[in-house]
Amino acid sequence: CFATGLFLATVRGCTLLSMDAAALQHVSAGCAAGLVSDVLMHPLSTVKTRLQVQGSGGGLCAAVAYRGISHALVSVLRTEGLVSLYGGLGAVLVGAAPAQGLYFCAYEAAKAGLSASAGGSFAAGVCAQLCGSIVWVPLDIVKQRLQLGRQVLTEHSFSGSLDAFRCILRQEGLRGLYRGFLVNQAVWAPFNGCYFMIYEKSKRLCIDAGYEDGHDNLEPAAQVCCGGSAGIIAATLTNPLDVLKTRVQVARASPEMFPYSGALQAARHLLKHEGAVALMDGAVARVMWLTPRLTIVVAVYENIKSWSKS
């Protein structure tokens, strides 16, 4: 019933948006915002992925271990070079723009069809995630396999994003590109719901306090504070599920190190070999990656949308 309600609200919202051609503006703004932020923050995304998978196997399998973000950055630069921090960037360049465009178009459509409340903002964020996942999940699969680099002894090595895409599609089929789809939604749907619920509430408080330009556009400092607080809270709360999602999505890269095919198996394996504390692996890196990423995305998006209206 909840999913049906979101769908109907989005359809109604799309109808409203199409009346003034706003949908095209939202797609264009979202595409530009997503591309800029994903390229800038990709190295931290790579570090986050490596920190989240390094403990799998309970030390029984070969995997490079890092003590933290700075150690991971220095180690990768020293042993693999700068290019490894940008593993999977090709997939991001191809997929980030359309994924972010779908995301923001769905968000604005859902927001137009839902009530202007905390619950409405949460539901709009969930709806945006579901639409963006059509592109984001395959992008994540390809990107994360390449981000592992030399950290894990994998069964297959890829020359780049296109080679990884072809190999996964050939060996695992379309299902392989959507591996972990349900756990992906379990991570990102509440993340995006929480993010926009907090962001929209913070934005309204700042506008009411006068931190805007007279056209409901936040001042730069207020924009950073709203986006930053929403990103930190949402990223921290959803990190445990993100650890499981990441491990499920890279599992086929090294079945010996990742002996599971689903999130529940991954959770049991992690708790047995590493303990519950491992569910927060990479949490700081995830906050450092997502918070500035989303702050950049939303700031660029809001500004482009404002320019389009003027």
C-alpha positions as CSV (number, residue, x, y, z in Angstrom):
1,C,0.0,0.0,0.0
2,F,2.9,2.3,0.9
3,A,4.6,1.7,-2.5
4,T,1.4,2.1,-4.4
5,G,0.8,5.4,-2.6
6,L,4.3,6.6,-3.5
7,F,3.7,5.6,-7.1
8,L,0.4,7.4,-7.4
9,A,1.8,10.5,-5.7
10,T,4.8,10.5,-8.2
11,V,2.5,10.1,-11.2
12,R,0.3,13.0,-10.0
13,G,3.5,15.0,-9.3
14,C,4.9,14.3,-12.8
15,T,1.6,15.5,-14.3
16,L,1.9,18.8,-12.3
17,L,5.6,19.2,-13.3
18,S,5.0,18.6,-17.0
19,M,2.5,21.5,-17.1
20,D,5.4,24.1,-16.8
21,A,8.2,22.0,-18.2
22,A,9.9,21.9,-14.8
23,A,10.6,18.1,-15.1
24,L,13.3,18.8,-17.8
25,Q,14.9,21.4,-15.6
26,H,15.0,19.0,-12.7
27,V,16.6,16.3,-14.8
28,S,19.2,18.7,-16.2
29,A,20.0,20.1,-12.8
30,G,20.2,16.7,-11.3
31,C,22.5,15.4,-14.0
32,A,25.0,18.2,-13.6
33,A,25.0,18.1,-9.8
34,G,25.5,14.3,-9.7
35,L,28.4,14.3,-12.2
36,V,30.3,17.1,-10.4
37,S,29.9,15.7,-6.9
38,D,30.7,12.0,-7.8
39,V,33.9,12.9,-9.6
40,L,35.1,15.1,-6.8
41,M,34.3,12.6,-4.0
42,H,35.3,9.3,-5.8
43,P,38.6,8.7,-3.9
44,L,36.7,8.7,-0.6
45,S,34.2,6.3,-2.0
46,T,37.0,3.9,-2.9
47,V,38.4,4.2,0.7
48,K,35.0,3.6,2.1
49,T,34.5,0.4,0.0
50,R,37.9,-1.0,1.0
51,L,37.4,-0.3,4.7
52,Q,34.0,-2.1,4.7
53,V,35.2,-5.3,3.1
54,Q,38.6,-5.8,4.6
55,G,37.6,-7.9,7.6
56,S,35.5,-10.5,5.7
57,G,36.8,-14.0,6.2
58,G,38.0,-13.5,9.7
59,G,41.6,-13.2,8.6
60,L,41.5,-16.5,6.8
61,C,41.9,-15.0,3.3
62,A,44.4,-12.6,1.8
63,A,43.2,-9.0,2.1
64,V,45.1,-5.8,2.7
65,A,44.0,-4.3,6.0
66,Y,43.9,-0.5,6.7
67,R,44.0,1.2,10.1
68,G,41.8,4.1,9.0
69,I,41.1,6.6,6.2
70,S,44.5,8.3,6.1
71,H,46.4,5.0,6.3
72,A,44.2,3.7,3.4
73,L,44.8,6.7,1.3
74,V,48.6,6.6,1.9
75,S,48.8,2.9,1.4
76,V,46.9,2.9,-1.9
77,L,48.9,5.8,-3.2
78,R,52.2,4.2,-2.3
79,T,51.5,0.6,-3.5
80,E,49.0,1.1,-6.3
81,G,49.2,4.7,-7.4
82,L,46.7,7.5,-7.8
83,V,44.8,5.7,-10.5
84,S,43.6,3.1,-8.0
85,L,41.7,5.7,-6.0
86,Y,39.7,6.4,-9.2
87,G,38.9,2.7,-9.9
88,G,35.4,2.5,-11.4
89,L,35.3,6.2,-12.3
90,G,34.4,5.3,-15.9
91,A,31.1,3.7,-14.6
92,V,30.5,6.8,-12.6
93,L,31.0,9.1,-15.6
94,V,28.5,7.1,-17.6
95,G,25.9,6.5,-14.9
96,A,26.0,9.3,-12.4
97,A,24.3,11.9,-14.6
98,P,21.3,9.8,-15.7
99,A,20.9,8.3,-12.2
100,Q,20.9,11.7,-10.5
101,G,18.6,13.1,-13.1
102,L,16.0,10.3,-12.5
103,Y,16.5,10.8,-8.7
104,F,15.8,14.5,-8.6
105,C,13.0,14.3,-11.2
106,A,11.3,11.6,-9.0
107,Y,11.9,13.6,-5.9
108,E,10.4,16.8,-7.2
109,A,7.5,14.8,-8.7
110,A,6.8,13.0,-5.5
111,K,7.1,16.2,-3.4
112,A,4.6,17.9,-5.7
113,G,2.1,15.1,-5.1
114,L,2.7,14.8,-1.3
115,S,2.0,17.0,1.6
116,A,4.6,19.5,2.7
117,S,5.5,17.7,5.9
118,A,8.3,15.7,7.5
119,G,6.6,12.5,6.4
120,G,6.1,13.9,2.9
121,S,9.8,14.8,2.6
122,F,10.8,11.3,3.8
123,A,8.4,9.6,1.3
124,A,9.7,11.8,-1.5
125,G,13.3,10.8,-0.7
126,V,12.4,7.1,-0.7
127,C,10.6,7.5,-4.1
128,A,13.7,9.3,-5.5
129,Q,15.9,6.5,-4.4
130,L,13.7,3.8,-5.9
131,C,13.8,5.5,-9.3
132,G,17.5,6.3,-9.2
133,S,18.3,2.7,-8.4
134,I,17.5,1.6,-11.9
135,V,20.9,3.0,-12.8
136,W,22.6,3.3,-9.5
137,V,22.7,-0.5,-8.6
138,P,24.5,-1.7,-11.8
139,L,26.8,1.4,-11.5
140,D,27.6,0.4,-7.9
141,I,28.3,-3.2,-8.8
142,V,30.8,-2.3,-11.5
143,K,32.4,0.5,-9.5
144,Q,32.9,-1.5,-6.3
145,R,34.4,-4.5,-8.1
146,L,37.0,-2.1,-9.6
147,Q,37.5,-0.2,-6.3
148,L,38.9,-3.3,-4.6
149,G,42.0,-3.1,-6.8
150,R,44.8,-5.2,-5.3
151,Q,43.2,-5.3,-1.8
152,V,41.5,-8.6,-2.5
153,L,42.8,-11.6,-4.6
154,T,39.9,-11.7,-7.1
155,E,39.1,-14.5,-9.6
156,H,39.0,-12.0,-12.4
157,S,40.9,-8.8,-13.1
158,F,39.3,-6.1,-15.2
159,S,40.9,-3.5,-17.5
160,G,38.3,-0.9,-16.9
161,S,34.6,-0.2,-16.3
162,L,33.4,-1.4,-19.7
163,D,35.4,-4.7,-19.4
164,A,33.9,-5.2,-15.9
165,F,30.4,-4.6,-17.2
166,R,30.8,-7.0,-20.0
167,C,32.4,-9.7,-17.8
168,I,29.7,-9.5,-15.1
169,L,26.9,-9.5,-17.7
170,R,28.5,-12.5,-19.5
171,Q,29.3,-14.6,-16.5
172,E,26.5,-13.7,-14.1
173,G,23.8,-12.3,-16.4
174,L,21.6,-9.3,-15.8
175,R,21.0,-10.6,-12.2
176,G,24.7,-10.1,-11.5
177,L,24.3,-6.4,-12.3
178,Y,21.5,-6.1,-9.8
179,R,23.0,-8.3,-7.1
180,G,22.0,-7.0,-3.6
181,F,19.1,-4.9,-5.1
182,L,16.8,-5.4,-2.1
183,V,19.5,-4.7,0.5
184,N,20.5,-1.7,-1.6
185,Q,16.9,-0.4,-1.1
186,A,17.1,-1.2,2.6
187,V,20.2,1.0,2.9
188,W,19.4,3.9,0.6
189,A,15.7,4.3,0.9
190,P,15.8,5.2,4.6
191,F,19.0,7.1,4.0
192,N,17.4,9.3,1.4
193,G,14.2,9.6,3.4
194,C,16.1,10.7,6.5
195,Y,18.3,13.0,4.5
196,F,15.5,15.0,2.9
197,M,13.4,15.0,6.0
198,I,16.2,16.6,8.0
199,Y,17.3,18.8,5.1
200,E,13.9,20.2,4.2
201,K,13.2,20.9,7.9
202,S,16.5,22.6,8.4
203,K,16.1,24.6,5.2
204,R,12.7,25.9,6.3
205,L,14.1,26.9,9.7
206,C,16.9,28.8,8.0
207,I,14.6,30.5,5.6
208,D,12.3,31.5,8.5
209,A,15.3,32.9,10.4
210,G,16.3,35.1,7.4
211,Y,19.3,33.1,6.0
212,E,18.1,33.4,2.4
213,D,18.3,35.8,-0.5
214,G,14.6,36.9,-0.6
215,H,13.7,34.1,-3.1
216,D,13.9,31.2,-0.7
217,N,17.4,30.4,-1.8
218,L,19.7,29.6,1.2
219,E,22.9,31.6,1.9
220,P,26.0,29.4,1.2
221,A,26.8,28.9,4.9
222,A,23.2,27.9,5.7
223,Q,23.2,25.5,2.7
224,V,26.4,23.8,4.0
225,C,24.9,23.5,7.5
226,C,21.6,22.1,6.3
227,G,23.2,19.6,3.9
228,G,26.0,18.7,6.4
229,S,23.8,18.0,9.3
230,A,21.4,15.9,7.2
231,G,24.3,13.9,5.6
232,I,26.1,13.1,8.9
233,I,23.0,11.8,10.6
234,A,21.6,9.8,7.7
235,A,25.0,8.3,6.7
236,T,25.8,7.2,10.3
237,L,22.4,5.6,11.0
238,T,22.5,3.5,7.8
239,N,26.1,2.4,7.8
240,P,25.6,-1.1,9.2
241,L,23.3,-2.1,6.3
242,D,25.7,-0.4,3.9
243,V,28.5,-2.7,5.1
244,L,26.3,-5.7,4.3
245,K,25.3,-4.3,1.0
246,T,28.8,-3.6,-0.1
247,R,30.0,-7.1,0.8
248,V,27.1,-8.8,-1.0
249,Q,27.7,-6.8,-4.1
250,V,31.4,-7.7,-4.3
251,A,31.0,-11.3,-3.1
252,R,31.4,-12.8,-6.6
253,A,34.8,-11.2,-6.9
254,S,36.3,-13.6,-4.3
255,P,33.9,-16.4,-3.2
256,E,36.5,-17.7,-0.8
257,M,36.7,-14.4,1.1
258,F,33.0,-13.6,0.8
259,P,31.3,-17.0,1.2
260,Y,27.7,-15.8,1.1
261,S,25.1,-14.7,-1.5
262,G,22.7,-12.6,0.6
263,A,22.5,-10.0,3.3
264,L,21.4,-12.4,6.1
265,Q,24.2,-14.8,5.3
266,A,26.7,-11.9,5.2
267,A,25.4,-10.6,8.6
268,R,25.8,-14.0,10.3
269,H,29.3,-14.4,8.8
270,L,30.3,-10.9,9.9
271,L,28.9,-11.4,13.5
272,K,30.7,-14.7,13.8
273,H,34.1,-13.7,12.6
274,E,34.3,-10.0,13.4
275,G,31.7,-9.1,15.9
276,A,29.0,-6.4,15.8
277,V,31.6,-3.6,15.8
278,A,32.4,-4.4,12.2
279,L,29.0,-3.1,11.2
280,M,30.4,0.4,11.7
281,D,33.5,-0.3,9.5
282,G,34.1,2.6,7.2
283,A,31.5,4.8,8.9
284,V,33.7,7.8,9.2
285,A,34.8,7.4,5.6
286,R,31.2,7.1,4.5
287,V,30.2,10.3,6.4
288,M,33.2,12.1,4.8
289,W,32.2,10.8,1.4
290,L,28.5,11.3,1.5
291,T,28.2,14.5,3.4
292,P,30.2,16.8,1.1
293,R,28.9,14.8,-1.9
294,L,25.3,15.5,-1.1
295,T,26.0,19.0,0.0
296,I,27.6,19.7,-3.4
297,V,24.8,17.8,-5.2
298,V,22.0,19.7,-3.5
299,A,23.7,23.1,-3.7
300,V,24.5,22.7,-7.4
301,Y,21.0,21.4,-8.0
302,E,19.3,24.2,-6.1
303,N,21.3,26.9,-7.9
304,I,20.8,25.4,-11.4
305,K,17.0,25.1,-10.6
306,S,17.0,28.7,-9.4
307,W,18.8,30.0,-12.5
308,S,16.4,28.0,-14.7
309,K,13.5,29.8,-13.2
310,S,15.0,33.3,-13.5
